[in-house]
């Protein structure tokens, strides 16, 4: 259960999250804003250190170690201070497999 602005929120998750300490780029109007991944799943990620963007959609670039760079559109699902939760758009097969190669070994 998450607490957002003092109110408990029951999150429905179908994909387990794994801790990650990756740096990603949010691509906005030709500029790149760096952020740190707190956790990651096959459906999205949670970022820290993100300034207020005033947007509901962003493009994120995730350089997976020893693998490919996944670039995809995302919908902003939650925002609390400098923490932002993003849900991935539809991923192509290559990106989906690369993400699975990163997530799977880190599952409990």
N, C-alpha and C positions, 0 to 999 in steps of 0.2 A: 504494500500500500504506500502510495506517495502522499506527501503533504504539500499542497500548493497554496500559498497565501493563507496558511492557517487552517485550511479545509482539507480533510482526508479525501483522496481521490483513488478509487479502485481502478487500477489499470488492467486492461485486458491485453495480455501479451501471448502471442502464439510462438514467438521465437525467443529463446533464452538470450540474455545479454552477457557479454564478457567484458571484463575490464580491458581498457586499451589506453595507451599513452602515446597516441599518434598525433602529429600536427597535420591539420587539414587546411585547405583554402576554401573560403566561401567566395564565389565569383559574383561580383555585383557591378554592373555597368562598366566592365572593362578593368575593374580593380580587384585585387585579391586581398581578403582579410584573413589573417591567420587565427586559428582557434585550436584548442586542445580537445581531443576526444576523451570523454570520461568513460563511456561504455558504448558498445556496438553490438548490433544483432543483424540478422539477415534482413530485417525490415527497416532499420533506421539506426540513428546514433544520438547520443547526448553529448553536447559540447559545453565547455566552460571557457570563460574569457571572451565572450562575444558581446560587443557593444550593441546597443539598441539599433536595429536595422529598419524598423518600420515597414517590414514586408511579411507577407504570408508565404512567399515562395522564394527559394534560393537555389543556386547550383553549388554543389559541393564537389571538391576534388580530393579523393582519399588515396594517398600513395601507400599501397600495401607493401610491407617489407619483402624484398626478394620476389616480388610479383608485379602485377600491373597496377596502373593508376586507374581507379574507378572514378568516373565523372558522371554525375547524375543530378537530375532535378530533385528537389525535396519540398515537402510541405512542412511549415513550422507548426508543430502540434502543441507544444507548451513552451512557456517562457517564464522564467523566474530570476530576476536580477540579471547576472551575466551568464546564466545557464539556459541553454536552448535545446529542446528535443525536436529532432527532424525525422520525418518518415520518408523513405526513399520512394521515388517514382518506380515504374516498372524497370527492372534491370535486365540487360541482355544476358544471354547464357554465359558468355566469357566473364562478365563482371560478377554474375551470381556465383560461378564456380570459384573465382578468385577470392571472393568474400567468404565462401564456405571454407576454403583452404586456410584462411586466417582465423576464423571463428572456431572451427571444429577442435583443433588441438588445445584450445584454451577453455573448453567446456569442463565443468566439474565432473 
